[in-house]
Amino acid sequence: MSSFFSIRLQSFLSNRFIKDLGLCCLFFFLFYFHRAQVFSGDGALIARMTEGGKWLVQNELASQAILQGAYQLFSPWRLSAMEIMNLASCLGGALAVWILLQYSRLLNASVGWALLLFFSSGFSIYTCGHTEYYPLVLPAMLLYGYLSVLYLRGRLGITLVALTFLAAAGFHFAMLIALPSLFLLPWLRKRRRDWLSIGIWLILLAPLFLIRNNPQILGHKAAGLSPAWNFLSWLPYEGMDRYYAVLQWGHWADWMYAWAMRSWIFWPAVVCLVAVNGLKTLFDQERFFLLIYTLSFTIWTMLWHPDLGVEADWDLFAIEAAPCLMLLLTYIPAISKRNCFYYMLLACCIVSIVINYLHIRQKMGDHRLGYGAMQIKTPAPIQTSFTLRGLNRPLSMPRIREGVYSAKLIDQTHRCVYEMYIWVDPGGITEVKIE
């Protein structure tokens, strides 16, 4: 009997599912250990909205709902909004790794190469507690690409692909840029009747837009992070509300910075491999789909301007690297160890991983710091505005990292301003009394 259970246990542990699950759990803890302790992009604003009870953000409906749901779920433990975003980022990274493992095996590509390329890109920063919505969008984009390849191989119907696309759009409306790739799938597989199915499922976009523009139907007001139209003009003109136009050097300098941050390896590697293997290989069903999927986002990054500037908002453009990574992986099985390109690509990946790790270390902070609570007390009910390190915060904060904070309290009732430094000790309540 004992030998029977031993054999069953050994068989269970040798299951690929268990191995992948263990590897993804290992990566999750690795990501969480390196989690960011500073806000990135709109992270500070997202944190304020989450702590303020916001369930909806116009272009990131599902992402904000998940963050708010997790914030409410973990409320007994008083986790801060930053900690919730850290968890969401690390979990999104683990899911992305999971999908990438399945995809690389589908292609008979090396799992090692898949992970090496993944961590050589800006996704390594995404997954280490990045305080933005994009770590939630990333696994949805990879899953859409993976399921689309399964569809082209006849192993899946169009319904699940279309629903995955809709889910990704729910996480971030930027996914709608990839709509041409969705309509391309039935043409590539020669199943024209599937266009009708796609059209029917895309009707579900109507509720998303309805909630975005009329959120009061759900009893909540949707917040907005950026204007709906950020396209650059082709030529500069007087009174232009952007820093530059498409045909100005400043725009392309910023674009190169964003391209290097998301991955300076993927596109050059794809071009080299296409040159070596022949242009015809790019028009294979799966590669052509992934090419259109990638180009949709690449062209968008060339014509769009992020609100916060590229140095702060590079992560918006980094989603372009997800389909580009999937396209590059289709060529990996053709790379021979005896080829000099093999060692060049390996060296580039190692250099990029080191550079990204330096970025991650800068954002990590000191994990040995604890958490305390802080409360500002005023002698009577007055109308106030309180900022902590320049960010609007409530007068009572049940969970805040220990340290010294610069703060300003504006007494709007008596027109007084109090500037102060507050020392928050871990494990206790720091009270500040305004006399």
Residue, then its C-alpha position, 0 to 999 in steps of 0.5 A: m500500500s505504501s509503495f502504491f501511494s509513493i508511486r502515485l505521489q511521484s507521478f503527481l509531482s512529476n506532472r508538468f502542471i505541478k512543476d510550472l505551478g511551483l516555478c511560478c510560485l517561486f517567481f512570485f516570491l522573488f518578485y515580492f521580495h524585490r517589490a517597489q517602495v516608490f510610486s511609478g507613473d500614476g501610482a500615487l493617484i491610483a493609491r489615493m483613488t483606491e484608499g478613497g473607495k473608487w471602484l471605476v477608472q474610465n479607461e481601466l475599469a476592471s483593473q481598478a475594480i480588482l485593486q479596490g476589491a483586493y483593498q476591501l478584502f484585505s481591509p482587516w489587515r489594513l494593507s495600504a493601497m501601495e501594498i495592494m498594487n505590489l501584490a497585484s503586480c507580483l501576481g500578474g507577473a507570475l501569471a505572465v510567466w505561467i502563460l509564457l511557459q505554456y506558449s513556449r512549449l507549444l512552439n517547441a521553444s526553449v523555456g529558458w530562452a522564453l524566461l531569459l527574454f522576458f526578464s531582459s525586457g521592462f516586464s521585469i520592472y512591471t512584475c516587481g511591485h510596479t504601482e500601475y495597471y499595466p502588470l494586470v494587462l500584461p497576462a491578459m495580452l499574453l493569454y490573448g496571443y497564446l489562445s489565438v495561436l491555438y485557434l490558428r492550429g485548430r485546437l480552439g474556437i473563436t469564442l474563448v479568443a474573443l472573450t479574452f480580448l474583451a477581458a483585456a480591453g476591460f483591464h485597459f482600453a488600449m487593448l482596442i488598438a489590437l482589434p485588427s489582429l482579432f478580425l485577421l484570425p478568421w481570414l488566416r484560418k479560412r473560417r469566414r463565418d467566425w467573423l459573425s461570432i466576433g461581431i456578436w461578442l464585440i457587442l459586449l464592448a457597448p456595456l464597457f463604453l456605457i459604464r465608462n461614460n455613464p458610470q452612475i448606472l452602477g452607482h459610482k463615479a468613474a475617475g479619469l487619469s488622462p484625456a481621451w485623445n493624446f495623438l500628436s500632430w504631424l507638424p508643429y504649429e503655434g499654440m501646440d498643446r504638446y511638447y513636439a510633433v511627430l516629425q520633430w527630433g524630440h519626439w523620436a528621442d523620447w520614442m527611443y527612450a521608451w523603446a529601450m526601456r520596454s526592450w531594445i532587443f526584441w525588434p532588432a532580433v526579429v529583423c535579424l532572424v527574418a533576414v537569416n530565415g527569409l522574408k517568407t517565414l514572416f507570412d506564416q499564419e501564426r507569425f503574420f498574426l503576431l506581426i499585425y498584433t505587434l505593429s498595431f501597438t508599435i505604430w501607436t507608440m509612434l503617434w501617441h504622447p504619454d501625459l507624464g512624459v516618457e521617462a515617467d510614463w514609459d510603462l504605457f508603451a511597454i505593453e507593445a513588447a508583449p506581442c513582440l516577445m511572442l513573435l520573437l519566440t516563434y524563431i527561437p527553435a531555429i537558433s542553433k548553438r553553433n550560430c554566433f547570433y545565439y551568443m550575441l542574443l544571450a549576451c544582450c539578454i544578460v546585459s539587459i537583465v543587469i540594467n533592469y535589475l539596477h532599476i528594480r534595486q533603486k525602487m526596492g527601498d528598505h524592506r526592514l522598515g515596519y508600519g505604524a499609524m498616523q492621526i492628525k487631531t484638530p481642536a474643533p471640526i474645521q475644513t482642512s487640506f492635508t498633504l504628505r510629501g506633496l500628496n493629498r492624504p486623509l487626516s487619519m491613516p491606519r497604515i503607513r510606513e515608518g520614517v520621517y515625512s514632510a507634511k502641510l496642513i491648511d486650515q481653510t476655516h481660519r486661513c492658517v498653514y502648518e508645515m511640519y515633519i512627522w516621525v512615524d514609529p512602527g507598531g504604534i500610532t503617531e498623533v499630531k495635535i494642532e492647537 
